[in-house]
């Protein structure tokens, strides 16, 4: 097996988990420094089909967990699939996100819910396009695909843990609406278990699975043990209720055209001078418009943090994305409890912060 993006938080833990299940697993990274840390490593950029072919050679399965900006998210799908097909890979597992349904999905959302590219956050739209492109490639290709949709991935080194801990220490922490919304969490070892199943269970070609922890978790459930670990009182953390962000003109009209296959093909043939002129004109227009007209928040009052719209939407989630299909089709039963996952994450946090202070 090969894990593309093994130098990242998720990819690195997936590499560890698969090896823990006794699977011979190769790390595929673009970072030369990582090569000295692992004997089973191949260097390849996620968009370089030739390097990927060499990296995947001899592998039965590939896990696409590579990081990148929104253009890379969409643009890496075709090279990865083509390389996998060229060397006879049997199955490709793509790590997508539950956020293809939005940060606050509607009640009743599951794998059968239709996707769209009108989200106010470009990352969501990029992941939707990546999934659609992967399905098109599978329709005329030979490599099986399985799509997994985790949302808030927790574990040792998770930004969801150390970012909040650092904010607490620096008195920058805040919550939205009391942090009572649902946190669609998944401990990274549970994700590793789901990936192992997705690589090995037969008869699931083309399927998509929402995956998460067994428990229904709120953001307070996540934040309270972090606050306790760093000696802070979560009840004293400021709570804000910023206005909901709606998709603006850019997300509704410009981004769908710019990131479509036709749009990308046209843009590739536009002279660089013209591209630069258009970008300058757009920047000038944006500077002249009030921020709130662009679907963004106005500047925060003095002493109040600039609340992230994406962060606010996540903390207002009212629907727990279900594991039912993953349990039924994959046999997915999360092996690590939320409480144990928090304990392991905080052990790492405390060791890391003390040993590096």
C-alpha positions as CSV (number, residue, x, y, z in Angstrom):
1,X,0.0,0.0,0.0
2,X,1.0,3.6,-0.4
3,X,0.0,6.7,1.6
4,X,0.3,9.9,-0.5
5,X,0.8,12.8,1.9
6,X,2.4,10.8,4.6
7,X,4.4,13.8,6.0
8,X,1.1,15.5,7.0
9,X,-0.8,15.1,10.3
10,X,-3.5,12.8,8.8
11,X,-1.2,11.0,6.3
12,X,1.5,10.3,8.9
13,X,-1.0,8.8,11.4
14,X,-2.6,6.7,8.6
15,X,0.9,5.4,7.7
16,X,1.4,4.4,11.4
17,X,-2.0,2.8,11.7
18,X,-1.8,0.7,8.5
19,X,1.6,-0.6,9.5
20,X,0.2,-1.4,12.9
21,X,-2.4,-3.6,11.1
22,X,0.5,-5.5,9.6
23,X,0.1,-3.9,6.1
24,X,3.3,-3.2,4.2
25,X,2.9,0.5,3.6
26,X,5.0,3.0,1.7
27,X,5.2,6.7,2.5
28,X,4.8,9.0,-0.5
29,X,5.8,12.6,0.2
30,X,7.2,15.7,-1.6
31,X,9.4,16.7,1.3
32,X,13.0,15.6,0.9
33,X,13.6,16.0,4.6
34,X,11.1,13.3,5.4
35,X,13.0,10.7,3.3
36,X,15.7,10.4,6.0
37,X,13.0,9.5,8.6
38,X,11.5,6.5,6.8
39,X,13.2,3.8,4.8
40,X,10.1,3.0,2.9
41,X,9.6,6.4,1.2
42,X,9.1,7.7,-2.3
43,X,9.4,11.4,-3.3
44,X,6.5,12.6,-5.5
45,X,4.4,15.8,-5.9
46,X,0.7,15.0,-5.9
47,X,0.3,16.6,-9.4
48,X,3.4,14.9,-11.0
49,X,2.0,11.8,-12.7
50,X,5.4,10.4,-13.7
51,X,6.8,10.7,-10.2
52,X,3.6,9.2,-8.8
53,X,3.9,6.2,-11.2
54,X,7.3,5.4,-9.7
55,X,6.0,6.0,-6.2
56,X,3.0,3.6,-6.6
57,X,4.7,0.9,-8.5
58,X,4.1,-2.5,-6.9
59,X,1.3,-1.2,-4.6
60,X,-2.1,-2.9,-4.5
61,X,-3.8,0.2,-2.9
62,X,-3.2,3.9,-2.6
63,X,-4.5,6.3,0.0
64,X,-4.8,9.9,-1.2
65,X,-4.3,12.0,1.9
66,X,-2.1,14.8,0.4
67,X,-2.5,18.4,1.5
68,X,-2.5,21.4,-0.7
69,X,-4.4,24.6,-1.7
70,X,-7.8,24.4,-3.4
71,X,-6.3,24.2,-6.9
72,X,-4.1,21.2,-5.8
73,X,-7.1,19.5,-4.2
74,X,-8.8,19.5,-7.5
75,X,-5.8,19.3,-9.7
76,X,-4.1,16.3,-8.0
77,X,-7.0,13.9,-8.6
78,X,-6.3,13.1,-12.3
79,X,-2.6,12.6,-11.9
80,X,-3.0,10.3,-8.9
81,X,-5.7,8.2,-10.6
82,X,-3.7,8.0,-13.9
83,X,-0.5,7.0,-12.1
84,X,-2.4,4.4,-10.1
85,X,-4.0,3.0,-13.2
86,X,-0.7,2.9,-15.1
87,X,1.0,0.6,-12.5
88,X,-2.0,-1.6,-11.8
89,X,-3.2,-0.4,-8.5
90,X,-6.4,-2.2,-7.5
91,X,-8.1,0.5,-5.3
92,X,-7.7,4.1,-4.4
93,X,-9.1,5.5,-1.1
94,X,-9.6,9.2,-1.2
95,X,-9.7,11.2,2.0
96,X,-12.4,13.8,1.4
97,X,-14.3,15.6,4.2
98,X,-17.7,15.8,5.8
99,X,-17.6,19.5,5.0
100,X,-18.7,18.7,1.4
101,X,-22.1,18.9,3.2
102,X,-21.2,22.2,4.8
103,X,-19.8,23.1,8.2
104,X,-23.3,23.0,9.6
105,X,-25.1,20.3,7.6
106,X,-28.8,20.2,7.5
107,X,-30.7,17.7,9.7
108,X,-31.0,14.3,8.0
109,X,-27.8,14.7,5.9
110,X,-26.1,11.4,5.0
111,X,-24.1,10.0,2.1
112,X,-27.1,10.1,-0.2
113,X,-27.6,13.9,0.3
114,X,-26.8,15.8,-3.0
115,X,-23.7,17.9,-3.1
116,X,-23.3,21.4,-4.6
117,X,-20.5,24.0,-5.1
118,X,-22.3,27.0,-3.7
119,X,-20.7,26.8,-0.2
120,X,-19.3,30.1,1.2
121,X,-16.0,28.4,1.9
122,X,-13.9,27.5,-1.1
123,X,-12.3,24.5,0.5
124,X,-15.7,22.7,0.6
125,X,-16.3,23.4,-3.1
126,X,-12.9,22.2,-4.0
127,X,-13.5,18.9,-2.2
128,X,-16.9,18.5,-4.0
129,X,-15.2,19.0,-7.3
130,X,-12.4,16.6,-6.5
131,X,-15.0,13.9,-5.6
132,X,-16.9,14.5,-8.8
133,X,-13.7,14.4,-10.9
134,X,-12.7,11.1,-9.3
135,X,-16.1,9.6,-10.1
136,X,-15.7,10.6,-13.7
137,X,-12.2,9.0,-13.9
138,X,-13.5,5.8,-12.4
139,X,-16.3,5.6,-15.0
140,X,-13.7,5.1,-17.7
141,X,-10.8,3.8,-15.7
142,X,-9.8,0.5,-14.0
143,X,-8.9,1.5,-10.5
144,X,-11.6,1.1,-7.9
145,X,-12.4,4.1,-5.7
146,X,-13.7,4.5,-2.1
147,X,-14.3,7.9,-0.7
148,X,-14.1,8.6,3.1
149,X,-15.6,11.8,4.6
150,X,-14.1,12.5,8.1
151,X,-14.6,16.0,9.5
152,X,-12.8,17.1,12.7
153,X,-9.8,14.8,12.9
154,X,-8.3,14.7,16.4
155,X,-5.2,13.1,17.7
156,X,-1.6,13.8,18.8
157,X,-0.5,16.9,16.8
158,X,-4.0,17.9,15.8
159,X,-4.5,21.6,15.2
160,X,-7.9,21.3,16.8
161,X,-6.2,20.6,20.0
162,X,-3.0,22.6,20.1
163,X,-4.5,25.8,18.5
164,X,-7.2,26.0,21.2
165,X,-4.6,25.3,23.9
166,X,-2.3,28.0,22.6
167,X,-5.2,30.4,22.4
168,X,-6.1,29.7,26.0
169,X,-2.6,30.3,27.2
170,X,-2.4,33.6,25.3
171,X,-5.9,34.7,26.4
172,X,-7.1,34.7,22.8
173,X,-9.5,31.8,23.1
174,X,-13.2,32.2,22.4
175,X,-16.2,30.0,21.6
176,X,-19.3,30.6,19.5
177,X,-22.7,30.4,21.1
178,X,-21.3,28.7,24.1
179,X,-19.7,25.9,22.1
180,X,-22.8,23.9,22.5
181,X,-22.9,22.8,18.8
182,X,-22.1,19.3,17.6
183,X,-18.4,18.5,16.9
184,X,-18.3,15.8,14.2
185,X,-15.1,14.4,15.6
186,X,-13.0,11.4,14.7
187,X,-9.9,10.2,16.5
188,X,-7.2,9.7,14.0
189,X,-6.8,6.0,14.9
190,X,-10.5,5.5,14.1
191,X,-9.8,7.1,10.7
192,X,-6.9,4.7,10.3
193,X,-9.2,1.8,11.0
194,X,-11.7,3.0,8.5
195,X,-9.0,3.4,5.8
196,X,-7.8,-0.2,6.5
197,X,-11.4,-1.4,6.0
198,X,-11.8,0.7,2.9
199,X,-8.7,-0.8,1.4
200,X,-9.6,-4.4,2.1
201,X,-13.4,-4.9,2.3
202,X,-14.7,-6.3,-1.0
203,X,-17.7,-5.0,-3.0
204,X,-17.5,-1.3,-2.1
205,X,-16.1,0.1,-5.3
206,X,-17.5,3.6,-5.9
207,X,-19.0,3.9,-2.4
208,X,-18.7,7.0,-0.1
209,X,-18.7,6.8,3.7
210,X,-19.2,9.4,6.4
211,X,-17.0,8.4,9.4
212,X,-16.7,9.7,12.9
213,X,-16.4,8.7,16.5
214,X,-19.0,6.5,18.1
215,X,-20.2,9.2,20.6
216,X,-22.2,12.4,19.9
217,X,-19.7,15.1,20.9
218,X,-20.2,18.8,21.4
219,X,-17.5,21.4,21.1
220,X,-17.6,21.9,24.9
221,X,-16.9,18.2,25.3
222,X,-13.7,18.7,23.2
223,X,-12.6,22.0,24.8
224,X,-13.2,21.3,28.4
225,X,-10.4,18.7,28.8
226,X,-8.1,21.0,26.8
227,X,-8.8,23.9,29.2
228,X,-8.4,21.7,32.2
229,X,-5.0,20.4,30.9
230,X,-3.6,23.9,30.6
231,X,-5.1,25.2,33.8
232,X,-7.9,27.4,32.4
233,X,-11.6,27.6,33.2
234,X,-13.6,27.0,30.0
235,X,-16.6,28.8,31.6
236,X,-14.6,32.0,31.6
237,X,-13.7,31.8,27.9
238,X,-15.7,34.6,26.0
239,X,-18.6,33.4,23.9
240,X,-19.7,35.4,20.7
241,X,-22.6,35.1,18.3
242,X,-21.4,36.6,15.0
243,X,-23.7,36.9,12.0
244,X,-24.0,33.9,9.7
245,X,-22.0,34.1,6.5
246,X,-23.8,33.6,3.3
247,X,-22.2,32.7,-0.1
248,X,-21.2,35.9,-1.9
249,X,-20.9,36.7,-5.6
250,X,-17.4,35.2,-5.8
251,X,-18.5,31.8,-4.4
252,X,-21.8,31.7,-6.3
253,X,-20.5,32.8,-9.8
254,X,-16.8,33.4,-10.1
255,X,-15.4,30.3,-8.3
256,X,-17.6,27.7,-10.1
257,X,-16.4,29.0,-13.5
258,X,-12.8,29.4,-12.5
259,X,-12.5,25.9,-11.0
260,X,-14.5,24.1,-13.6
261,X,-12.7,21.9,-16.2
262,X,-13.7,24.3,-19.0
263,X,-12.7,27.3,-16.9
264,X,-9.3,25.9,-16.1
265,X,-8.7,25.0,-19.7
266,X,-9.6,28.5,-20.9
267,X,-7.5,30.2,-18.1
268,X,-4.5,28.1,-19.1
269,X,-4.5,29.8,-22.5
270,X,-4.9,33.4,-21.2
271,X,-1.7,35.5,-21.5
272,X,0.0,36.1,-18.2
273,X,-0.1,39.8,-18.7
274,X,-3.9,39.8,-19.1
275,X,-4.2,37.6,-16.0
276,X,-2.2,40.0,-13.9
277,X,-4.2,43.0,-15.2
278,X,-7.5,41.3,-14.2
279,X,-6.1,40.4,-10.7
280,X,-5.1,44.0,-10.1
281,X,-8.5,45.2,-11.2
282,X,-10.2,42.8,-8.9
283,X,-8.0,43.8,-6.0
284,X,-8.8,47.4,-6.6
285,X,-12.5,46.8,-6.6
286,X,-12.3,44.7,-3.4
287,X,-10.4,47.4,-1.6
288,X,-13.1,50.0,-2.5
289,X,-15.9,47.8,-1.2
290,X,-16.9,47.5,2.5
291,X,-15.8,44.1,3.9
292,X,-19.3,43.1,4.9
293,X,-20.4,43.5,1.2
294,X,-18.1,40.7,0.4
295,X,-19.7,38.3,2.8
296,X,-17.1,38.9,5.4
297,X,-17.3,40.3,8.9
298,X,-16.7,43.9,9.7
299,X,-13.7,44.7,11.8
300,X,-14.1,43.4,15.4
301,X,-14.6,46.0,18.1
302,X,-11.6,46.6,20.3
303,X,-10.9,43.7,22.7
304,X,-13.0,41.3,20.7
305,X,-11.4,38.6,18.5
306,X,-12.0,38.5,14.7
307,X,-14.2,35.5,14.8
308,X,-13.5,33.1,11.9
309,X,-16.7,32.6,9.8
310,X,-15.7,28.9,9.2
311,X,-15.0,28.4,12.8
312,X,-18.4,29.9,13.7
313,X,-20.3,27.7,11.3
314,X,-18.5,24.6,12.7
315,X,-19.5,25.4,16.2
316,X,-23.1,26.0,15.3
317,X,-23.5,22.6,13.8
318,X,-26.7,20.9,14.9
319,X,-26.5,17.6,13.1
320,X,-24.3,14.6,13.9
321,X,-23.2,13.0,10.6
322,X,-24.0,9.3,10.9
323,X,-21.7,6.3,10.8
324,X,-24.6,4.0,9.9
325,X,-23.6,3.2,6.4
326,X,-19.9,2.7,7.3
327,X,-21.0,0.3,10.1
328,X,-23.3,-1.6,7.8
329,X,-21.1,-1.9,4.7
330,X,-17.5,-1.7,6.1
331,X,-18.1,-3.2,9.6
332,X,-16.8,0.1,11.0
333,X,-16.9,0.1,14.8
334,X,-14.5,2.8,16.1
335,X,-11.9,1.1,18.3
336,X,-10.9,4.2,20.3
337,X,-13.4,6.1,22.5
338,X,-13.7,9.9,22.4
339,X,-12.5,10.1,26.0
340,X,-9.4,7.9,25.3
341,X,-8.7,9.9,22.1
342,X,-8.7,13.1,24.1
343,X,-6.4,11.7,26.7
344,X,-3.9,10.6,24.1
345,X,-4.0,13.9,22.3
346,X,-3.5,15.8,25.6
347,X,-0.7,13.6,26.7
348,X,1.1,14.5,23.4
349,X,0.2,18.2,23.9
350,X,1.6,18.4,27.4
351,X,4.8,16.5,26.5
352,X,5.3,18.5,23.4
353,X,4.8,21.8,25.1
354,X,6.9,21.0,28.2
355,X,9.7,19.3,26.3
356,X,10.0,22.2,23.8
357,X,9.5,25.1,26.3
